[in-house]
Amino acid sequence: MAESNGNDVNVLGSWARPFVFRPKSALSLKSVNFEYVEEI
């Protein structure tokens, strides 16, 4: 079984992609634990 880091959702994105801000804002507003993973 994989280790749980306490995050419910992983958000994949890049700093140059503006459509990542909406899900991050919505998850924060709803108090959902998430981890932002920067794509390379």
Phi, psi and omega per residue, in radians:
M1 nan 2.429 -3.123
A2 -1.282 2.607 3.087
E3 -1.229 2.480 3.087
S4 -1.727 2.248 3.114
N5 -1.690 0.173 3.114
G6 1.523 -0.012 3.135
N7 -1.714 2.398 -3.138
D8 -1.492 -0.496 -2.977
V9 -2.399 2.488 2.964
N10 -1.883 2.262 3.116
V11 -1.903 2.047 3.105
L12 -1.639 2.370 3.133
G13 -2.999 -3.079 3.118
S14 -2.422 2.622 -3.087
W15 -1.094 -0.427 -3.095
A16 -1.513 -0.057 -3.098
R17 -1.785 1.925 -3.052
P18 -1.230 -0.364 -3.103
F19 -1.322 -0.021 3.081
V20 -1.413 -0.433 -3.076
F21 -1.164 -0.613 -3.106
R22 -1.126 -0.887 3.105
P23 -1.095 -0.677 3.117
K24 -1.090 -0.731 3.123
S25 -1.153 -0.749 -3.132
A26 -1.138 -0.737 3.127
L27 -1.137 -0.698 3.103
S28 -1.138 -0.735 -3.139
L29 -1.093 -0.653 -3.135
K30 -1.510 0.019 3.137
S31 1.066 0.653 3.075
V32 -1.586 2.295 3.090
N33 -1.240 2.268 3.113
F34 -2.557 2.745 3.072
E35 -2.064 2.233 3.100
Y36 -1.552 2.131 -3.126
V37 -1.947 2.046 -3.124
E38 -1.374 2.160 3.071
E39 -1.360 2.544 3.113
I40 -1.900 nan nan
